[in-house]
């Protein structure tokens, strides 16, 4: 059985595919700056990727992460008010790694870093107050926490992720 994730930045949707058949779709939020590969662009990278690491096993859906570590905090309205400037990473993290040298891995022909993993691009949970179906992230792929927790259990490290 082959499982893949397909992310469409035009429709702001993520599709879970099993043996070439769509199993489930989700509204997501990719980068407000659009698509692009360059480090510092704030864009969502295109192309073939894989899940390189997973974070959040057994944690609550509203667990707060900073630098892929659980802070011990649980997201709620009070925490949001205390830290209005934070870009919340909640619930689970699927860390993406590019598979195409010079496109989303390493550097391009001009020597510009285009490496998805070193850019820390994830599929991660976000507060319910953040819109889905609208590009609003800083480059990552945001999902509803409950949906991400379900998806997290369906995919393994090494799962192919296509972003177009």
N, C-alpha and C positions, 0 to 999 in steps of 0.2 A: 504494500500500500504506500503510495506516494502522496505526501501532504505538502502543499505550497501555499504561500500567501501572495496574493496579487493586490497591489495598492494602486488605485487610479487617482492621480492628483487632479484630474479634470472634474470627476464626479464626487471627489472626496469620499471614496468608498474603499473598504478593504474586503477582499473576498477570500474565504477559506476554501481551498480546492483540495479534493481528495480524488486521486486517480483521474484528474482532468475534469471532474464534475464539481460544480459549486455546491458546497454544503451549507454555507451561511454567509451573509454579507453584513457589514457594519458601516455606519457613517463614521468618518474620522475627521480629523483636522490636521492638514499638513501645513507647510510654511506660508506665512503671510507674505514672505518675499518671493514666493514661487519656487520653481525647481532650479537646481544648480548644484554643482559639485564642489566649488571652491571653499576652502577653509575660511571662516569668518564671514561667509555670505549670508548666513541665516536662512539658507534655502534647503529644501528637501532634495537629497540626491536621487538621481535616476539610475536605472539599470538593475542588474542581477546582484543580489545580496544573499547573505545567509544569517541566521541567528547564531551569534558567536557565544553569547552567554545569557543566562536567565537569572533574574533576581526577584525574590519575594515569596519563595515557597513558604506556605503556611501562615503568612502574615495577614492581618485584616485588610479588607478592600481599601480602606482609607489610610493605610500606612504611608508615611511621608519619607521620601528618599532624598538625600543630597549626596552627590558623587557616588551613586549606586549603593549607598549604605542607608539602612533604616535608622532614622534619627531618634526613634523612640516616641515620636509624636504621631498622633492620629488626627487627620484633617477634619476640621469642623468649622462652623461659621466664626467662632471666637478666634481660632488660630488664623483664619483668613484675615480677620480684622486686625490682628496683632502684626501681621506680616503682609501688607497689601502689595509689596514689591516682588514677592517671590513668584517664580515660574514653577508651579507645583508639579512634582513628579510623584504620582501616587500608585499604590496597589501592587503593581508588578512592572518589571522592565524586561523587554526583549532587546538586547543590544545588537545592532546590525553591523555587519562587516561586509564591505564591498568585495566582489569577486572578479572585477574587471580591471586589470592593471592599466593605469593611466586614465581611467574613466571614473572609477569610484574606489580605487585602491592605489596607494602610493601617490606619485606625482604625475601630472600630465606632461605633455611634450614641452611646455614652457617652464617646467619646474614648479608649477603651482600645486600645492598639496590639495588632493581631491579625495583623501582617504576617509571614507565614511566612519570607520571605527575610531580613528584618532580625532574625528569631529564630534564624537560622543552622540551619534544619532541613534535614537531608541524608538521603539513602539512602547508607549507608557500611558498610564492612567492620568486623568485630569479631573478637576472638580466638575460637578454637574452644572455649575453656573457657566462653564465655558461652552460656547456653541460647537456643535458638530455639523459637518457638511459645509463648513466655511474655513478657508485657510487662515489660521490664526497663530500657528506655532512658531517657534524660533528655528525650525528645521526638522524637529522630530515629528513622529506620527502620534497624535493624541487620540485616545479612545475613552469611552465611558468605562469606569472602574469595573463594574459588574461584568460587562462584556469582555474586557481584557482578562479578568480572572478566568472566565470560561475558556477563552482562546489560549491562554497560557498553558492550560492543562491539555490542549490538543496538539501542541507543537513541541518539538525537541530541538536541542542545540543541533545546528547543521541544516535545519529546515530552510529551504529556498524561499526567498522573498524577492518578488519582482516589483519594482516601482516604475511606473510609467506616467 
